[in-house]
Amino acid sequence: MPRTKARRRRKPRQQRYEQSVPLVLRGRTVPRPRVQPRWSVGATLLVVALLVGAVALWLTFSPRFYVLQVEVEGTNRVSPEEVFAASGLERLHILWVNEKEAEARIVEQIPSVTAASVVCRLPADCVIRVEESPMLATWQVEGSLFWVDQAGGVIPATEPLAGGWYVTGPIGSGGQVDEDVITALVELERLGVPPQPVMYREGRGLVLTDEEGWKVIVGEGSGMAERMAVYARVKEYLLANGIHPLFVDVRFPKAPYYSVTNEW
């Protein structure tokens, strides 16, 4: 019988399989980056806008930010209430306060105040400091007394001002002494004329009384130094010649005159 060759059985091919596994580094897994949702940015902006709006409404409508009262310093004759009213700050929101404008209003509306300072801070705290002009004279109008300061401001008084002029006569329009009259009194005092009783007549100005007994019409406004110098020469002439006039008028220094017969 013929011999048949025995066939070798081929070994089955071994296939290699690689299994994917997560990368592990010493027992720690690398985290995946988180993706932030798109809506969170818009929500944040909305919250911020709401907060800003709420703060704006609070600043606008809260009574804490409105000037309802102030602290006033430096007043003697003027009341704090009058200063507050003149400032224009009452019930004004602190964000709309203009300190310089308030200062200007006070000085403009209150003649006796020569200077004002306004300082305001949050929430609505304001301090007003004022300087008042010094008193100059007592003014008598019929049976009423008033004190007059160097700005012409007038306030009611119950007694004469110690060491000041005592003027009898009408007060100018508006309840304030005319600036020319104030100027005349100030200049006379600077020239060494002691404050004394003096009359004021519209159209003639101030009328002094000389120690010799006659009247001296000096007028009003500036130029008192020249007028008083002229009067000194006129008086010297009168005394040297034994003349006792009823009045001497030196309102016009280049043409002074006197009268021994006519009333002034």
Secondary structure in CASP SS format (residue, H / E / C, confidence):
PFRMAT SS
TARGET T0000
AUTHOR 0000-0000-0000
METHOD secondary structure of the structure
MODEL  1
M C 1.00
P C 1.00
R C 1.00
T C 1.00
K C 1.00
A C 1.00
R C 1.00
R C 1.00
R C 1.00
R C 1.00
K C 1.00
P C 1.00
R C 1.00
Q C 1.00
Q C 1.00
R C 1.00
Y C 1.00
E C 1.00
Q C 1.00
S C 1.00
V C 1.00
P C 1.00
L C 1.00
V E 1.00
L E 1.00
R C 1.00
G C 1.00
R E 1.00
T E 1.00
V C 1.00
P C 1.00
R C 1.00
P C 1.00
R C 1.00
V C 1.00
Q C 1.00
P C 1.00
R C 1.00
W H 1.00
S H 1.00
V H 1.00
G H 1.00
A H 1.00
T H 1.00
L H 1.00
L H 1.00
V H 1.00
V H 1.00
A H 1.00
L H 1.00
L H 1.00
V H 1.00
G H 1.00
A H 1.00
V H 1.00
A H 1.00
L H 1.00
W H 1.00
L H 1.00
T H 1.00
F H 1.00
S C 1.00
P H 1.00
R H 1.00
F H 1.00
Y E 1.00
V E 1.00
L C 1.00
Q C 1.00
V C 1.00
E E 1.00
V E 1.00
E E 1.00
G C 1.00
T C 1.00
N C 1.00
R C 1.00
V C 1.00
S C 1.00
P H 1.00
E H 1.00
E H 1.00
V H 1.00
F H 1.00
A H 1.00
A H 1.00
S H 1.00
G C 1.00
L C 1.00
E C 1.00
R C 1.00
L E 1.00
H E 1.00
I H 1.00
L H 1.00
W H 1.00
V C 1.00
N C 1.00
E H 1.00
K H 1.00
E H 1.00
A H 1.00
E H 1.00
A H 1.00
R H 1.00
I H 1.00
V H 1.00
E H 1.00
Q H 1.00
I C 1.00
P C 1.00
S C 1.00
V E 1.00
T E 1.00
A E 1.00
A E 1.00
S E 1.00
V E 1.00
V E 1.00
C E 1.00
R E 1.00
L C 1.00
P C 1.00
A C 1.00
D E 1.00
C E 1.00
V E 1.00
I E 1.00
R E 1.00
V E 1.00
E E 1.00
E E 1.00
S C 1.00
P C 1.00
M E 1.00
L E 1.00
A E 1.00
T E 1.00
W E 1.00
Q E 1.00
V E 1.00
E C 1.00
G C 1.00
S E 1.00
L E 1.00
F E 1.00
W E 1.00
V E 1.00
D E 1.00
Q C 1.00
A C 1.00
G C 1.00
G C 1.00
V E 1.00
I E 1.00
P E 1.00
A E 1.00
T C 1.00
E C 1.00
P C 1.00
L C 1.00
A C 1.00
G C 1.00
G C 1.00
W E 1.00
Y E 1.00
V E 1.00
T E 1.00
G C 1.00
P C 1.00
I C 1.00
G C 1.00
S H 1.00
G H 1.00
G H 1.00
Q C 1.00
V C 1.00
D C 1.00
E H 1.00
D H 1.00
V H 1.00
I H 1.00
T H 1.00
A H 1.00
L H 1.00
V H 1.00
E H 1.00
L H 1.00
E H 1.00
R H 1.00
L C 1.00
G C 1.00
V C 1.00
P C 1.00
P C 1.00
Q C 1.00
P E 1.00
V E 1.00
M E 1.00
Y E 1.00
R E 1.00
E C 1.00
G C 1.00
R C 1.00
G E 1.00
L E 1.00
V E 1.00
L E 1.00
T E 1.00
D C 1.00
E C 1.00
E C 1.00
G C 1.00
W C 1.00
K E 1.00
V E 1.00
I E 1.00
V E 1.00
G E 1.00
E C 1.00
G C 1.00
S C 1.00
G C 1.00
M H 1.00
A H 1.00
E H 1.00
R H 1.00
M H 1.00
A H 1.00
V H 1.00
Y H 1.00
A H 1.00
R H 1.00
V H 1.00
K H 1.00
E H 1.00
Y H 1.00
L H 1.00
L H 1.00
A H 1.00
N C 1.00
G C 1.00
I C 1.00
H C 1.00
P C 1.00
L C 1.00
F E 1.00
V E 1.00
D E 1.00
V C 1.00
R C 1.00
F C 1.00
P C 1.00
K C 1.00
A C 1.00
P C 1.00
Y E 1.00
Y E 1.00
S E 1.00
V C 1.00
T C 1.00
N C 1.00
E C 1.00
W C 1.00
END
